């Protein structure tokens, strides 16, 4: 069944999962905007056992939802690759992970 944002969003998620597997469970959900209080979305990272949940506002445009998905996937990847010793949300290692996720998402 397609997601709330349709085939293109689903295709990008499949590319990310296949091109950069996280080696931990990942759930992607959409929620009403009021549930995430002004955010576009966020990544919840659970430690024991490691798992991820990406939450995205349903009120976003398809383009903004895809951008948010890539952004939050990069947080999950950063955690898997670099750990959480540093609690900065957008540290340099996240930027490298974001670039990697962006490149994979744009391959045709």
C-alpha positions, 0 to 999 in steps of 0.5 A: 500500500502506498504511503500518504505521500505516494509513489515517489516518496515510497521510491526514495524510501526504497532507494535509501533502504537498499542503497544504505541499509541501517542494519536495524529496524526502521519504521516511517510514519506520518502524523497530523502537524499538531502532534509534532508541534511545528516540526517537519519531522524527526527521527526517534532513535532507540538504543536497546535494541537499536531501532529507528522511527522517522515521523513526518508531518502529513501537512507537508508537500510531497517535495518537503516530505521527501526532503524531510525523509532524507534529512531524518534518514541521515540522522539514523545513518549517523547514529549507526556509523558514528554513534551518539557520543556527541549530542549535536544534532547536525554535527559534521558527520551528520552532514557527510551522512546527509550527502550520502543519503541525498546522492542515493535518493537522486540516482535513477 
